[in-house]
């Protein structure tokens, strides 16, 4: 398959300008995707654009990731109901460096091949651009009626749109013009909500340079149940492990529906069609094994984090479902540990309580209410149904002290096979 056929098979094309496929077949083509730098990390909503650039580079073309420093200081009205906060240059540069580090896991920035990736920031060419120069060299080439006709503008007219946001498409259009002239960039790609802004760029290139430029957009990713992709109750799923732990990241993909997992395999992995089709067939034969979700979670966790972080996430998942050991539990970092047991009933006690040790009956039935009574706790210990930190408790005379603590702070109590309780020692 050529690049366009591949992207179509993967469900990654929403709109494509006539002549785009022919341009890509004709020569090595430089193309770019714009990335919003308002945070110091990408989230999984950015991954579709990143994968477009990855496929482009794999097909022998040159990808450019454009960090929208200037446009990030303005705010894009597309798909937004209100204006964003403006950023300082110091924050912008910090975010740019963090984003490049994450992109490097998907794109080759380092080799000396002709199609190595580049990262650019539109703030670098916009910061010295005076308002008078801009309206003379850019503004006069695009009519107000052309700008007003864009969906992104029309949707905001009812609620109100500032002049700043109204001119956003001109600034983005100038980016395309600049990259066309300076980098011979002939294609801009992005989400389907960006079509109007991208086409403004192709129109500006045609009117100012008499050249041909092209546009390609991918569908906005949705969930089969209509929910918003990439969002959980806690918020966005980030690529930065300090914002979203590798365990939480792994669990997000593991918990996708069968229908979504089949689509996401095509969009977010580089697995070949025959591999995905074979895996989908096996999944349909035994859906309870969640083969698609497991493979999806594996591929994405390795791509974004590492094989080691994947192994840790898998081990952490086994702990949650009762297959872990005391040793595997003690290896967990605190954040992953708390992620696993988020939502389980929790109790807290003062550290002084354990200074001289405390009998397990007093701790779990009196000091905390993990068990309703000492009698219930005794019976459960005799039946082998009580564990602390994955170790079975065999005697009601057991003493609990500082040596039992995980991370010098926690006790994980298991009551039967499925009931977990967390005691925090402060």
C-alpha positions, 0 to 999 in steps of 0.5 A, a space after each residue: 500500500 502507498 501512504 494514502 492507501 495505508 491511512 485509509 485502511 487505518 481509518 485515518 483520513 477524513 478529508 483530503 485535497 485533490 492532488 495530495 496522493 499524486 504529490 506524495 507519489 511523485 516525490 519526497 514531500 515535506 509535511 507538517 502537523 501543528 501541536 498545541 504547546 499549552 502543556 509540558 506534555 502531549 496527551 493521547 489526543 495528540 497521538 493521531 497527529 503524531 502517528 500521521 507524521 510517523 507513517 509519513 516518515 516510514 513512507 520516506 517523506 519528511 515530517 515537521 512537527 510545528 509547536 504553535 508557540 505564537 498561535 498558542 499565545 492567541 488561542 484557536 477557536 476550532 472546537 473551543 467554547 472559550 479563549 485560552 490563557 496566554 503563555 510566557 516565552 519561558 513557559 513556552 520554551 520549557 513545554 517545547 523541549 518536553 514535547 520534543 523529547 516525547 516526539 523523539 520516541 516516535 520520530 527520527 530527529 537524529 539521523 542524517 537521512 534526507 527525511 529526518 524529522 524537524 521540530 519548529 516553533 512558529 513563535 520564532 518567525 512570528 515574534 518579530 513580525 509587526 502588526 503593520 507588516 502582517 496586515 499588509 503582507 498577509 491580511 490583504 490576501 484573504 477576504 473577511 467574507 472568506 474568513 467568516 464562512 469558516 465553521 470554526 468562526 460561525 460556531 463562535 459568533 453566537 457566543 462571541 469571538 474576539 478579533 484575536 481568535 478571529 485572526 487565528 486562521 491567518 496566523 496558521 495560514 502564514 505558518 504554512 506559507 512560511 514553511 512552504 517558502 523556507 522548508 519546501 513544505 507542501 502538505 499540512 495535516 491535522 484533525 478534521 476540525 482544522 480543515 478550515 485553517 489548513 485550507 486558508 494556508 493553501 489559499 494563501 500559498 496559491 494567492 501569494 506564491 502561485 504554488 500548489 499546497 495540499 491538505 489532509 485531515 484525520 477524523 476526530 477520535 471518538 469512543 463507541 459509547 459516545 464518550 470523549 476519547 482520552 478522558 477519564 474521571 481523573 482527566 486527560 491521559 498524558 504521555 508524561 509518567 509524572 502526570 499519568 503513571 505507566 500503570 494508569 496509561 496501560 490500564 486505560 488501553 486495557 479497559 477499552 471496549 472491543 469495538 474501540 480496541 479494534 479501531 485503535 489497533 489500526 490508528 495507534 500501532 504500526 502493526 501490519 494489516 495481516 497481524 491486526 486482522 489475525 488478532 481480531 479474528 482470534 479475539 472474536 473467537 475468545 473475547 473474554 481473553 481480551 487479546 486486542 486490548 492486551 496487545 494494544 496496551 502493550 504496544 502503546 506502553 512500550 512506544 510511550 514509556 518502555 518495555 521495562 515500564 510495561 513489565 512493571 504495569 503488567 506485574 502491578 495488574 496481577 497484584 490487583 487481581 490477586 496473583 502478585 507476591 510480597 516481593 512484587 508488591 514491595 518493588 512498586 513505587 509509591 505512585 503505582 502502588 496508590 494507583 492500583 489501590 485507588 478507591 479501596 477502603 482506607 484507614 489511617 493510624 499514627 506511627 506511634 501506635 506501631 512503635 512497640 508493635 500491636 496485635 493484629 486483632 487490636 489493629 484490624 478490629 479495634 484501631 481500624 474497622 477492617 473487620 467488624 469484630 475480633 471473632 470474625 477476624 479470628 475465624 477468617 485467620 483460621 480459614 486462611 483468609 487474611 493476608 497482610 502485604 500478600 503474606 498469609 496470616 496464620 496466627 491471631 497472636 501475630 504482632 504488626 510493627 514497622 518492619 511490616 510497612 510498605 514504603 515505610 508507610 502502608 499496610 495492604 490488608 486482604 480479606 478473602 480473595 477480593 476485598 482489599 483495605 489500605 492502612 496508611 501510617 502517618 
